[in-house]
Amino acid sequence: MTECAVLSERMVAVAHRRGSWSPDEAAHLVACGDCRAEWRLVQAGAQLGRDLEQTFPAEMMAARVMASLRQPAPRPLRTRAWRWLAAPAAVAAAIA
């Protein structure tokens, strides 16, 4: 595996603070423009939703979803079968 591939595999973990760069990896990031560009992209992606995680009322949302699932299902709309047969019957009568 190339050094770029190794860094690419570790970027998400490092961006989410589940790891850190070794001195050799950090030196490679300084020297390699492609890895630097990918690292900036991964960092930006890791920031998405970071504020949402802290303020999103997950427990309240789960309770609301569960409550809605306990409600009876709405009645399906009733359509009369003859309405669906009217158009083909009219076409058949016109052809005959």
MOPAC internal coordinates of N, CA, C and O (Angstrom, degrees):
PM7 1SCF
backbone

  N    0.0000 0     0.00 0     0.00 0    0    0    0
  C    1.4513 1     0.00 0     0.00 0    1    0    0
  C    1.5355 1   108.35 1     0.00 0    2    1    0
  O    1.2310 1   120.56 1   -44.64 1    3    2    1
  N    1.3228 1   116.53 1   135.36 1    3    2    1
  C    1.4566 1   119.33 1  -179.72 1    5    3    2
  C    1.5254 1   110.42 1   -74.55 1    6    5    3
  O    1.2310 1   120.99 1   -16.61 1    7    6    5
  N    1.3059 1   115.71 1   163.39 1    7    6    5
  C    1.4694 1   120.04 1   179.60 1    9    7    6
  C    1.5319 1   110.79 1   -62.37 1   10    9    7
  O    1.2310 1   120.52 1   143.66 1   11   10    9
  N    1.3362 1   116.61 1   -36.34 1   11   10    9
  C    1.4678 1   120.26 1   177.56 1   13   11   10
  C    1.5254 1   110.22 1   -63.38 1   14   13   11
  O    1.2310 1   120.24 1   137.82 1   15   14   13
  N    1.3260 1   117.16 1   -42.18 1   15   14   13
  C    1.4707 1   120.76 1  -179.63 1   17   15   14
  C    1.5218 1   111.07 1   -65.96 1   18   17   15
  O    1.2310 1   120.31 1   141.88 1   19   18   17
  N    1.3125 1   117.01 1   -38.12 1   19   18   17
  C    1.4729 1   120.74 1   178.62 1   21   19   18
  C    1.5250 1   109.54 1   -63.61 1   22   21   19
  O    1.2310 1   120.25 1   133.24 1   23   22   21
  N    1.3251 1   117.12 1   -46.76 1   23   22   21
  C    1.4558 1   120.10 1   178.82 1   25   23   22
  C    1.5247 1   110.83 1   -62.59 1   26   25   23
  O    1.2310 1   120.57 1   137.11 1   27   26   25
  N    1.3168 1   116.52 1   -42.89 1   27   26   25
  C    1.4575 1   120.82 1  -179.31 1   29   27   26
  C    1.5267 1   110.58 1   -58.84 1   30   29   27
  O    1.2310 1   120.30 1   139.45 1   31   30   29
  N    1.3245 1   117.03 1   -40.55 1   31   30   29
  C    1.4674 1   121.44 1   179.19 1   33   31   30
  C    1.5250 1   111.78 1   -65.70 1   34   33   31
  O    1.2310 1   119.51 1   149.40 1   35   34   33
  N    1.3224 1   118.54 1   -30.60 1   35   34   33
  C    1.4638 1   122.28 1  -175.23 1   37   35   34
  C    1.5257 1   113.85 1   -94.07 1   38   37   35
  O    1.2310 1   119.87 1   169.71 1   39   38   37
  N    1.2977 1   117.85 1   -10.29 1   39   38   37
  C    1.4683 1   120.93 1  -172.86 1   41   39   38
  C    1.5244 1   113.62 1   -58.90 1   42   41   39
  O    1.2310 1   119.48 1   135.60 1   43   42   41
  N    1.3048 1   118.61 1   -44.40 1   43   42   41
  C    1.4671 1   120.58 1  -177.86 1   45   43   42
  C    1.5236 1   110.17 1   -63.16 1   46   45   43
  O    1.2310 1   120.24 1   136.59 1   47   46   45
  N    1.3202 1   117.15 1   -43.41 1   47   46   45
  C    1.4670 1   120.30 1   179.82 1   49   47   46
  C    1.5218 1   111.02 1   -63.10 1   50   49   47
  O    1.2310 1   120.20 1   136.98 1   51   50   49
  N    1.3095 1   117.22 1   -43.02 1   51   50   49
  C    1.4701 1   120.33 1   180.00 1   53   51   50
  C    1.5249 1   110.47 1   -67.71 1   54   53   51
  O    1.2310 1   120.35 1   139.49 1   55   54   53
  N    1.3183 1   116.93 1   -40.51 1   55   54   53
  C    1.4693 1   120.44 1   179.62 1   57   55   54
  C    1.5209 1   111.47 1   -62.53 1   58   57   55
  O    1.2310 1   120.17 1   147.99 1   59   58   57
  N    1.3332 1   117.28 1   -32.01 1   59   58   57
  C    1.4672 1   121.52 1   179.71 1   61   59   58
  C    1.5308 1   112.00 1   -95.96 1   62   61   59
  O    1.2310 1   121.20 1  -164.37 1   63   62   61
  N    1.3180 1   115.32 1    15.63 1   63   62   61
  C    1.4774 1   122.94 1   175.85 1   65   63   62
  C    1.5259 1   113.10 1    60.37 1   66   65   63
  O    1.2310 1   120.89 1  -145.80 1   67   66   65
  N    1.3165 1   115.91 1    34.20 1   67   66   65
  C    1.4592 1   120.28 1   174.21 1   69   67   66
  C    1.5272 1   110.15 1  -103.81 1   70   69   67
  O    1.2310 1   121.00 1  -164.80 1   71   70   69
  N    1.2987 1   115.70 1    15.20 1   71   70   69
  C    1.4581 1   122.45 1   179.53 1   73   71   70
  C    1.5104 1   108.67 1  -178.06 1   74   73   71
  O    1.2310 1   120.71 1    -3.54 1   75   74   73
  N    1.3224 1   116.25 1   176.46 1   75   74   73
  C    1.4707 1   120.51 1   177.67 1   77   75   74
  C    1.5259 1   108.28 1  -145.16 1   78   77   75
  O    1.2310 1   121.11 1   -16.63 1   79   78   77
  N    1.3245 1   115.47 1   163.37 1   79   78   77
  C    1.4585 1   120.68 1  -179.38 1   81   79   78
  C    1.5224 1   110.27 1   -78.10 1   82   81   79
  O    1.2310 1   121.18 1   -40.13 1   83   82   81
  N    1.3059 1   115.34 1   139.87 1   83   82   81
  C    1.4663 1   120.17 1   170.50 1   85   83   82
  C    1.5246 1   107.35 1   -76.09 1   86   85   83
  O    1.2310 1   119.52 1   -15.76 1   87   86   85
  N    1.3295 1   118.52 1   164.24 1   87   86   85
  C    1.4783 1   119.27 1   177.72 1   89   87   86
  C    1.5342 1   112.35 1   -57.31 1   90   89   87
  O    1.2310 1   119.83 1   141.79 1   91   90   89
  N    1.3337 1   117.93 1   -38.21 1   91   90   89
  C    1.4694 1   120.24 1   179.29 1   93   91   90
  C    1.5312 1   111.12 1   -67.40 1   94   93   91
  O    1.2310 1   120.42 1   139.98 1   95   94   93
  N    1.3307 1   116.80 1   -40.02 1   95   94   93
  C    1.4645 1   120.48 1   178.57 1   97   95   94
  C    1.5171 1   110.96 1   -66.43 1   98   97   95
  O    1.2310 1   120.36 1   139.06 1   99   98   97
  N    1.3257 1   116.91 1   -40.94 1   99   98   97
  C    1.4652 1   120.67 1   178.58 1  101   99   98
  C    1.5255 1   110.06 1   -63.65 1  102  101   99
  O    1.2310 1   120.11 1   140.39 1  103  102  101
  N    1.3279 1   117.39 1   -39.61 1  103  102  101
  C    1.4694 1   120.98 1   178.13 1  105  103  102
  C    1.5259 1   110.12 1   -65.02 1  106  105  103
  O    1.2310 1   120.37 1   141.60 1  107  106  105
  N    1.3196 1   116.90 1   -38.40 1  107  106  105
  C    1.4582 1   119.63 1   178.33 1  109  107  106
  C    1.5288 1   110.76 1   -64.74 1  110  109  107
  O    1.2310 1   119.93 1   139.46 1  111  110  109
  N    1.3228 1   117.75 1   -40.54 1  111  110  109
  C    1.4650 1   120.60 1   178.19 1  113  111  110
  C    1.5223 1   111.53 1   -60.42 1  114  113  111
  O    1.2310 1   120.65 1   143.25 1  115  114  113
  N    1.3259 1   116.36 1   -36.75 1  115  114  113
  C    1.4690 1   120.24 1   179.05 1  117  115  114
  C    1.5254 1   110.02 1   -67.55 1  118  117  115
  O    1.2310 1   120.48 1   142.23 1  119  118  117
  N    1.3335 1   116.68 1   -37.77 1  119  118  117
  C    1.4598 1   120.83 1  -173.62 1  121  119  118
  C    1.5304 1   113.91 1   -86.49 1  122  121  119
  O    1.2310 1   119.44 1   155.02 1  123  122  121
  N    1.3127 1   118.67 1   -24.98 1  123  122  121
  C    1.4716 1   121.42 1  -172.12 1  125  123  122
  C    1.5284 1   111.26 1  -105.68 1  126  125  123
  O    1.2310 1   120.91 1   -67.67 1  127  126  125
  N    1.3193 1   115.87 1   112.33 1  127  126  125
  C    1.4631 1   120.81 1  -179.61 1  129  127  126
  C    1.5163 1   113.10 1   -65.01 1  130  129  127
  O    1.2310 1   119.77 1   142.89 1  131  130  129
  N    1.3246 1   118.05 1   -37.11 1  131  130  129
  C    1.4682 1   120.90 1   179.45 1  133  131  130
  C    1.5293 1   110.85 1   -64.69 1  134  133  131
  O    1.2310 1   120.51 1   136.09 1  135  134  133
  N    1.3245 1   116.63 1   -43.91 1  135  134  133
  C    1.4623 1   119.78 1   179.41 1  137  135  134
  C    1.5292 1   111.06 1   -67.18 1  138  137  135
  O    1.2310 1   120.44 1   142.77 1  139  138  137
  N    1.3338 1   116.76 1   -37.23 1  139  138  137
  C    1.4761 1   120.10 1   177.61 1  141  139  138
  C    1.5213 1   110.39 1   -62.61 1  142  141  139
  O    1.2310 1   120.28 1   136.90 1  143  142  141
  N    1.3271 1   117.07 1   -43.10 1  143  142  141
  C    1.4696 1   121.08 1   179.71 1  145  143  142
  C    1.5297 1   110.15 1   -64.11 1  146  145  143
  O    1.2310 1   120.19 1   136.54 1  147  146  145
  N    1.3357 1   117.24 1   -43.46 1  147  146  145
  C    1.4652 1   120.01 1   178.49 1  149  147  146
  C    1.5284 1   110.39 1   -65.30 1  150  149  147
  O    1.2310 1   120.07 1   140.01 1  151  150  149
  N    1.3412 1   117.48 1   -39.99 1  151  150  149
  C    1.4670 1   121.64 1   179.96 1  153  151  150
  C    1.5238 1   110.76 1   -62.05 1  154  153  151
  O    1.2310 1   119.93 1   138.50 1  155  154  153
  N    1.3487 1   117.74 1   -41.50 1  155  154  153
  C    1.4694 1   120.64 1   177.57 1  157  155  154
  C    1.5274 1   110.65 1   -62.65 1  158  157  155
  O    1.2310 1   120.32 1   139.76 1  159  158  157
  N    1.3238 1   116.99 1   -40.24 1  159  158  157
  C    1.4616 1   121.60 1   178.90 1  161  159  158
  C    1.5320 1   110.80 1   -64.79 1  162  161  159
  O    1.2310 1   120.25 1   135.60 1  163  162  161
  N    1.3320 1   117.13 1   -44.40 1  163  162  161
  C    1.4622 1   120.98 1   179.67 1  165  163  162
  C    1.5291 1   110.18 1   -65.62 1  166  165  163
  O    1.2310 1   119.95 1   139.69 1  167  166  165
  N    1.3223 1   117.70 1   -40.31 1  167  166  165
  C    1.4701 1   120.77 1   177.65 1  169  167  166
  C    1.5276 1   110.63 1   -61.87 1  170  169  167
  O    1.2310 1   120.39 1   136.51 1  171  170  169
  N    1.3240 1   116.87 1   -43.49 1  171  170  169
  C    1.4651 1   120.07 1   179.45 1  173  171  170
  C    1.5210 1   110.05 1   -63.58 1  174  173  171
  O    1.2310 1   119.98 1   138.48 1  175  174  173
  N    1.3108 1   117.65 1   -41.52 1  175  174  173
  C    1.4572 1   120.95 1   178.03 1  177  175  174
  C    1.5166 1   112.46 1   -63.92 1  178  177  175
  O    1.2310 1   120.74 1   142.74 1  179  178  177
  N    1.3263 1   116.20 1   -37.26 1  179  178  177
  C    1.4718 1   120.44 1   179.76 1  181  179  178
  C    1.5243 1   111.02 1   -67.25 1  182  181  179
  O    1.2310 1   120.03 1   154.13 1  183  182  181
  N    1.3169 1   117.54 1   -25.87 1  183  182  181
  C    1.4684 1   121.07 1   179.78 1  185  183  182
  C    1.5219 1   112.17 1   -78.37 1  186  185  183
  O    1.2310 1   120.31 1   156.48 1  187  186  185
  N    1.3221 1   117.02 1   -23.52 1  187  186  185
  C    1.4656 1   120.42 1  -178.36 1  189  187  186
  C    1.5204 1   110.19 1   -61.26 1  190  189  187
  O    1.2310 1   120.61 1   -52.57 1  191  190  189
  N    1.2923 1   116.44 1   127.43 1  191  190  189
  C    1.4527 1   121.24 1   176.89 1  193  191  190
  C    1.5120 1   114.91 1    79.11 1  194  193  191
  O    1.2310 1   119.86 1  -179.48 1  195  194  193
  N    1.3208 1   117.87 1     0.52 1  195  194  193
  C    1.4715 1   119.90 1  -177.94 1  197  195  194
  C    1.5318 1   110.53 1   -60.57 1  198  197  195
  O    1.2310 1   119.95 1   138.20 1  199  198  197
  N    1.3256 1   117.71 1   -41.80 1  199  198  197
  C    1.4645 1   120.69 1   177.64 1  201  199  198
  C    1.5198 1   111.05 1   -69.53 1  202  201  199
  O    1.2310 1   120.61 1   145.33 1  203  202  201
  N    1.3094 1   116.43 1   -34.67 1  203  202  201
  C    1.4511 1   121.12 1  -179.02 1  205  203  202
  C    1.5250 1   111.04 1   -63.65 1  206  205  203
  O    1.2310 1   120.12 1   140.45 1  207  206  205
  N    1.3168 1   117.38 1   -39.55 1  207  206  205
  C    1.4611 1   120.79 1  -179.81 1  209  207  206
  C    1.5316 1   110.85 1   -59.49 1  210  209  207
  O    1.2310 1   120.16 1   146.22 1  211  210  209
  N    1.3056 1   117.30 1   -33.78 1  211  210  209
  C    1.4499 1   120.65 1  -176.47 1  213  211  210
  C    1.5283 1   112.16 1   -80.47 1  214  213  211
  O    1.2310 1   119.70 1   154.24 1  215  214  213
  N    1.3362 1   118.18 1   -25.76 1  215  214  213
  C    1.4569 1   119.94 1  -174.65 1  217  215  214
  C    1.5194 1   113.83 1  -114.03 1  218  217  215
  O    1.2310 1   119.77 1   172.35 1  219  218  217
  N    1.3232 1   118.05 1    -7.65 1  219  218  217
  C    1.4605 1   121.05 1  -177.12 1  221  219  218
  C    1.5308 1   109.57 1   -72.48 1  222  221  219
  O    1.2310 1   120.00 1   -56.15 1  223  222  221
  N    1.3383 1   117.61 1   123.85 1  223  222  221
  C    1.4724 1   120.62 1  -178.08 1  225  223  222
  C    1.5312 1   111.20 1   -80.60 1  226  225  223
  O    1.2310 1   120.30 1  -106.69 1  227  226  225
  N    1.3111 1   117.02 1    73.31 1  227  226  225
  C    1.4605 1   121.72 1  -174.09 1  229  227  226
  C    1.5259 1   112.13 1   -59.90 1  230  229  227
  O    1.2310 1   119.93 1   138.35 1  231  230  229
  N    1.3126 1   117.74 1   -41.65 1  231  230  229
  C    1.4679 1   119.85 1  -178.96 1  233  231  230
  C    1.5254 1   111.31 1   -64.38 1  234  233  231
  O    1.2310 1   120.75 1   137.72 1  235  234  233
  N    1.3407 1   116.16 1   -42.28 1  235  234  233
  C    1.4549 1   119.78 1   179.22 1  237  235  234
  C    1.5314 1   110.49 1   -64.82 1  238  237  235
  O    1.2310 1   120.76 1   138.00 1  239  238  237
  N    1.3354 1   116.15 1   -42.00 1  239  238  237
  C    1.4658 1   119.93 1  -179.48 1  241  239  238
  C    1.5188 1   110.30 1   -64.57 1  242  241  239
  O    1.2310 1   119.81 1   138.40 1  243  242  241
  N    1.3121 1   117.96 1   -41.60 1  243  242  241
  C    1.4653 1   120.74 1   178.86 1  245  243  242
  C    1.5255 1   110.54 1   -62.97 1  246  245  243
  O    1.2310 1   120.34 1   139.00 1  247  246  245
  N    1.3261 1   116.96 1   -41.00 1  247  246  245
  C    1.4702 1   120.39 1   179.02 1  249  247  246
  C    1.5265 1   110.94 1   -63.81 1  250  249  247
  O    1.2310 1   120.28 1   140.11 1  251  250  249
  N    1.3190 1   117.07 1   -39.89 1  251  250  249
  C    1.4684 1   120.40 1   179.79 1  253  251  250
  C    1.5220 1   111.63 1   -67.83 1  254  253  251
  O    1.2310 1   120.65 1   140.20 1  255  254  253
  N    1.3306 1   116.36 1   -39.80 1  255  254  253
  C    1.4624 1   119.63 1   178.33 1  257  255  254
  C    1.5249 1   109.77 1   -64.43 1  258  257  255
  O    1.2310 1   120.51 1   134.54 1  259  258  257
  N    1.3254 1   116.63 1   -45.46 1  259  258  257
  C    1.4641 1   119.88 1  -179.78 1  261  259  258
  C    1.5367 1   110.79 1   -63.08 1  262  261  259
  O    1.2310 1   120.00 1   140.36 1  263  262  261
  N    1.3281 1   117.60 1   -39.64 1  263  262  261
  C    1.4644 1   120.70 1   178.38 1  265  263  262
  C    1.5217 1   110.62 1   -63.84 1  266  265  263
  O    1.2310 1   120.10 1   139.83 1  267  266  265
  N    1.3218 1   117.41 1   -40.17 1  267  266  265
  C    1.4674 1   119.21 1   179.92 1  269  267  266
  C    1.5278 1   111.07 1   -68.34 1  270  269  267
  O    1.2310 1   120.28 1   149.30 1  271  270  269
  N    1.3282 1   117.07 1   -30.70 1  271  270  269
  C    1.4692 1   119.74 1   178.11 1  273  271  270
  C    1.5228 1   111.72 1   -71.40 1  274  273  271
  O    1.2310 1   120.31 1   155.26 1  275  274  273
  N    1.3165 1   117.02 1   -24.74 1  275  274  273
  C    1.4655 1   120.44 1   179.28 1  277  275  274
  C    1.5264 1   112.45 1   -79.38 1  278  277  275
  O    1.2310 1   119.91 1   164.33 1  279  278  277
  N    1.3200 1   117.78 1   -15.67 1  279  278  277
  C    1.4658 1   121.81 1   179.56 1  281  279  278
  C    1.5218 1   109.24 1   -70.96 1  282  281  279
  O    1.2310 1   119.99 1   -32.24 1  283  282  281
  N    1.3349 1   117.63 1   147.76 1  283  282  281
  C    1.4617 1   118.61 1   177.38 1  285  283  282
  C    1.5256 1   110.28 1   -65.19 1  286  285  283
  O    1.2310 1   121.53 1   -31.11 1  287  286  285
  N    1.2975 1   114.68 1   148.89 1  287  286  285
  C    1.4659 1   120.12 1   179.94 1  289  287  286
  C    1.5220 1   109.12 1   -67.32 1  290  289  287
  O    1.2310 1   119.82 1   -35.62 1  291  290  289
  N    1.3212 1   117.94 1   144.38 1  291  290  289
  C    1.4695 1   119.47 1   177.46 1  293  291  290
  C    1.5288 1   110.33 1   -65.51 1  294  293  291
  O    1.2310 1   121.39 1   -30.25 1  295  294  293
  N    1.3207 1   114.95 1   149.75 1  295  294  293
  C    1.4627 1   119.89 1   178.52 1  297  295  294
  C    1.5200 1   109.82 1   -66.88 1  298  297  295
  O    1.2310 1   120.22 1   -44.21 1  299  298  297
  N    1.3093 1   117.19 1   135.79 1  299  298  297
  C    1.4702 1   118.05 1   177.70 1  301  299  298
  C    1.5291 1   109.73 1   -69.17 1  302  301  299
  O    1.2310 1   121.12 1   -29.02 1  303  302  301
  N    1.3075 1   115.47 1   150.98 1  303  302  301
  C    1.4616 1   120.18 1   176.83 1  305  303  302
  C    1.5106 1   108.82 1   -68.04 1  306  305  303
  O    1.2310 1   120.80 1   -44.59 1  307  306  305
  N    1.3003 1   116.08 1   135.41 1  307  306  305
  C    1.4684 1   119.87 1   179.61 1  309  307  306
  C    1.5136 1   109.22 1   -96.68 1  310  309  307
  O    1.2310 1   121.30 1   -52.60 1  311  310  309
  N    1.2852 1   115.12 1   127.40 1  311  310  309
  C    1.4643 1   120.12 1   173.75 1  313  311  310
  C    1.5169 1   107.09 1  -117.56 1  314  313  311
  O    1.2310 1   121.30 1   -37.32 1  315  314  313
  N    1.2383 1   115.11 1   142.68 1  315  314  313
  C    1.4636 1   119.48 1  -178.78 1  317  315  314
  C    1.5283 1   108.89 1   -81.09 1  318  317  315
  O    1.2310 1   121.33 1   -45.39 1  319  318  317
  N    1.3232 1   115.06 1   134.61 1  319  318  317
  C    1.4603 1   121.01 1  -176.74 1  321  319  318
  C    1.5231 1   111.85 1   -59.66 1  322  321  319
  O    1.2310 1   120.05 1   144.79 1  323  322  321
  N    1.3334 1   117.51 1   -35.21 1  323  322  321
  C    1.4535 1   119.45 1  -176.55 1  325  323  322
  C    1.5187 1   111.75 1   -64.22 1  326  325  323
  O    1.2310 1   119.80 1   154.01 1  327  326  325
  N    1.3370 1   117.99 1   -25.99 1  327  326  325
  C    1.4697 1   119.72 1   178.68 1  329  327  326
  C    1.5240 1   110.58 1   -66.56 1  330  329  327
  O    1.2310 1   120.55 1   143.28 1  331  330  329
  N    1.3118 1   116.54 1   -36.72 1  331  330  329
  C    1.4601 1   119.97 1   179.16 1  333  331  330
  C    1.5240 1   111.06 1   -72.46 1  334  333  331
  O    1.2310 1   120.29 1   153.85 1  335  334  333
  N    1.3110 1   117.04 1   -26.15 1  335  334  333
  C    1.4581 1   120.22 1  -178.81 1  337  335  334
  C    1.5303 1   112.65 1   -89.74 1  338  337  335
  O    1.2310 1   119.73 1   166.08 1  339  338  337
  N    1.3103 1   118.12 1   -13.92 1  339  338  337
  C    1.4609 1   121.47 1  -175.29 1  341  339  338
  C    1.5212 1   111.82 1   -63.47 1  342  341  339
  O    1.2310 1   119.60 1   133.43 1  343  342  341
  N    1.3078 1   118.37 1   -46.57 1  343  342  341
  C    1.4666 1   120.39 1  -177.17 1  345  343  342
  C    1.5270 1   111.31 1   -65.10 1  346  345  343
  O    1.2310 1   118.68 1   130.53 1  347  346  345
  N    1.3560 1   120.12 1   -49.47 1  347  346  345
  C    1.4710 1   118.20 1   178.46 1  349  347  346
  C    1.5302 1   111.78 1   -62.57 1  350  349  347
  O    1.2310 1   119.74 1   144.59 1  351  350  349
  N    1.3301 1   118.10 1   -35.41 1  351  350  349
  C    1.4641 1   119.96 1   179.20 1  353  351  350
  C    1.5208 1   110.49 1   -66.02 1  354  353  351
  O    1.2310 1   119.96 1   141.14 1  355  354  353
  N    1.3333 1   117.68 1   -38.86 1  355  354  353
  C    1.4637 1   121.01 1   178.73 1  357  355  354
  C    1.5294 1   110.16 1   -65.72 1  358  357  355
  O    1.2310 1   120.27 1   139.52 1  359  358  357
  N    1.3091 1   117.08 1   -40.48 1  359  358  357
  C    1.4693 1   120.12 1   178.77 1  361  359  358
  C    1.5211 1   110.11 1   -65.31 1  362  361  359
  O    1.2310 1   120.68 1   136.64 1  363  362  361
  N    1.3265 1   116.31 1   -43.36 1  363  362  361
  C    1.4710 1   120.22 1   179.38 1  365  363  362
  C    1.5270 1   110.86 1   -62.10 1  366  365  363
  O    1.2310 1   120.04 1   139.50 1  367  366  365
  N    1.3359 1   117.54 1   -40.50 1  367  366  365
  C    1.4637 1   121.49 1  -179.94 1  369  367  366
  C    1.5330 1   110.11 1   -67.19 1  370  369  367
  O    1.2310 1   119.98 1   143.19 1  371  370  369
  N    1.3144 1   117.65 1   -36.81 1  371  370  369
  C    1.4663 1   120.79 1  -179.68 1  373  371  370
  C    1.5178 1   111.58 1   -69.12 1  374  373  371
  O    1.2310 1   120.72 1   145.93 1  375  374  373
  N    1.3224 1   116.24 1   -34.07 1  375  374  373
  C    1.4684 1   120.17 1  -178.91 1  377  375  374
  C    1.5272 1   110.12 1   -73.83 1  378  377  375
  O    1.2310 1   119.96 1   143.48 1  379  378  377
  N    1.3136 1   117.68 1   -36.52 1  379  378  377
  C    1.4691 1   120.68 1  -173.98 1  381  379  378
  C    1.4933 1   113.40 1   -72.75 1  382  381  379
  O    1.2310 1   120.10 1   180.00 1  383  382  381

